[in-house]
């Protein structure tokens, strides 16, 4: 994207990171992606009941998102080959309970 002066504007990008090792922490994720730009947030998603990693996470990058996708998709972290792409917006989910 470019501003009115024709200068490139880097927008923040939220990245999905899949196939994480259950031992990978949010700090590990942040460190791995900092090589490509400014990491605003890194989070490994964990199970609500067991607190164990669910094997995926999200990295929000203030800049360098495209470079991070190019560099980290297919790269190894903690012995696992990562899947990295731009995160899709969360789909609305219906409320709980049963309909009768």
C-alpha positions as a Markdown table, in Angstrom:
| # | Residue | x | y | z |
|---|---|---|---|---|
| 1 | Unk | 0.0 | 0.0 | 0.0 |
| 2 | Unk | 1.2 | 3.5 | -0.8 |
| 3 | Unk | 0.5 | 6.9 | 0.8 |
| 4 | Unk | -0.4 | 10.0 | -1.3 |
| 5 | Unk | 3.3 | 10.8 | -1.7 |
| 6 | Unk | 3.9 | 7.4 | -3.3 |
| 7 | Unk | 5.8 | 6.0 | -0.2 |
| 8 | Unk | 5.2 | 2.4 | 0.7 |
| 9 | Unk | 3.2 | 1.9 | 3.9 |
| 10 | Unk | 3.7 | -1.3 | 5.9 |
| 11 | Unk | 0.5 | -2.3 | 7.6 |
| 12 | Unk | 0.4 | -4.7 | 10.6 |
| 13 | Unk | -0.2 | -8.3 | 9.7 |
| 14 | Unk | -1.6 | -11.1 | 11.8 |
| 15 | Unk | 0.1 | -14.4 | 11.0 |
| 16 | Unk | -1.2 | -18.0 | 11.7 |
| 17 | Unk | 1.6 | -20.3 | 12.7 |
| 18 | Unk | 0.8 | -24.0 | 12.6 |
| 19 | Unk | 2.5 | -27.3 | 13.3 |
| 20 | Unk | 4.2 | -26.0 | 16.4 |
| 21 | Unk | 5.9 | -28.3 | 18.9 |
| 22 | Unk | 4.0 | -28.6 | 22.1 |
| 23 | Unk | 7.2 | -27.3 | 23.8 |
| 24 | Unk | 7.3 | -24.1 | 21.8 |
| 25 | Unk | 6.5 | -21.0 | 23.9 |
| 26 | Unk | 5.2 | -17.6 | 23.0 |
| 27 | Unk | 8.7 | -16.2 | 23.7 |
| 28 | Unk | 10.2 | -18.8 | 21.3 |
| 29 | Unk | 7.7 | -17.7 | 18.6 |
| 30 | Unk | 8.6 | -14.0 | 19.2 |
| 31 | Unk | 12.3 | -14.6 | 18.9 |
| 32 | Unk | 12.0 | -16.6 | 15.7 |
| 33 | Unk | 9.9 | -13.9 | 13.9 |
| 34 | Unk | 11.8 | -10.9 | 15.2 |
| 35 | Unk | 14.5 | -11.6 | 12.5 |
| 36 | Unk | 11.9 | -10.4 | 9.9 |
| 37 | Unk | 10.5 | -7.3 | 11.5 |
| 38 | Unk | 8.8 | -5.8 | 14.6 |
| 39 | Unk | 6.7 | -8.4 | 16.5 |
| 40 | Unk | 3.8 | -6.6 | 18.2 |
| 41 | Unk | 2.4 | -9.8 | 19.8 |
| 42 | Unk | 3.2 | -13.6 | 19.8 |
| 43 | Unk | 0.9 | -16.1 | 21.3 |
| 44 | Unk | 0.9 | -19.9 | 21.4 |
| 45 | Unk | -2.8 | -21.1 | 21.8 |
| 46 | Unk | -3.3 | -23.5 | 24.7 |
| 47 | Unk | -6.2 | -25.7 | 25.7 |
| 48 | Unk | -8.5 | -24.1 | 28.3 |
| 49 | Unk | -8.8 | -27.2 | 30.4 |
| 50 | Unk | -5.3 | -28.7 | 30.3 |
| 51 | Unk | -3.2 | -25.5 | 29.5 |
| 52 | Unk | -1.3 | -27.7 | 27.0 |
| 53 | Unk | -0.3 | -26.1 | 23.7 |
| 54 | Unk | -2.8 | -26.8 | 20.9 |
| 55 | Unk | 0.1 | -26.8 | 18.3 |
| 56 | Unk | -0.6 | -23.5 | 16.7 |
| 57 | Unk | -0.3 | -19.8 | 17.4 |
| 58 | Unk | -0.5 | -16.2 | 16.1 |
| 59 | Unk | 2.2 | -13.6 | 15.5 |
| 60 | Unk | 1.2 | -10.0 | 14.9 |
| 61 | Unk | 3.8 | -8.1 | 13.0 |
| 62 | Unk | 4.0 | -4.3 | 12.8 |
| 63 | Unk | 6.2 | -4.6 | 9.8 |
| 64 | Unk | 7.9 | -7.4 | 7.9 |
| 65 | Unk | 4.9 | -9.7 | 7.7 |
| 66 | Unk | 5.4 | -10.8 | 4.1 |
| 67 | Unk | 9.1 | -11.4 | 4.7 |
| 68 | Unk | 8.2 | -13.5 | 7.7 |
| 69 | Unk | 5.8 | -15.6 | 5.7 |
| 70 | Unk | 8.4 | -16.1 | 3.0 |
| 71 | Unk | 11.1 | -17.0 | 5.5 |
| 72 | Unk | 9.3 | -19.0 | 8.1 |
| 73 | Unk | 6.7 | -21.0 | 6.0 |
| 74 | Unk | 8.3 | -24.5 | 5.8 |
| 75 | Unk | 11.2 | -23.6 | 8.2 |
| 76 | Unk | 11.9 | -25.7 | 11.2 |
| 77 | Unk | 11.4 | -24.6 | 14.8 |
| 78 | Unk | 11.9 | -27.0 | 17.7 |
| 79 | Unk | 12.1 | -29.9 | 15.2 |
| 80 | Unk | 8.8 | -29.2 | 13.5 |
| 81 | Unk | 8.3 | -27.8 | 10.0 |
| 82 | Unk | 6.1 | -24.7 | 10.3 |
| 83 | Unk | 3.0 | -23.7 | 8.3 |
| 84 | Unk | 2.9 | -19.8 | 8.2 |
| 85 | Unk | 0.3 | -17.7 | 6.4 |
| 86 | Unk | -1.8 | -14.6 | 6.9 |
| 87 | Unk | -4.4 | -15.3 | 9.5 |
| 88 | Unk | -8.0 | -15.2 | 8.4 |
| 89 | Unk | -10.6 | -13.3 | 10.4 |
| 90 | Unk | -12.4 | -15.5 | 12.9 |
| 91 | Unk | -15.7 | -16.8 | 11.7 |
| 92 | Unk | -18.7 | -15.9 | 13.9 |
| 93 | Unk | -19.8 | -18.8 | 16.0 |
| 94 | Unk | -23.3 | -19.6 | 17.2 |
| 95 | Unk | -24.1 | -19.4 | 20.9 |
| 96 | Unk | -24.1 | -22.4 | 23.2 |
| 97 | Unk | -27.0 | -24.5 | 24.1 |
| 98 | Unk | -29.3 | -26.7 | 22.2 |
| 99 | Unk | -32.3 | -25.8 | 20.1 |
| 100 | Unk | -35.4 | -27.9 | 20.5 |
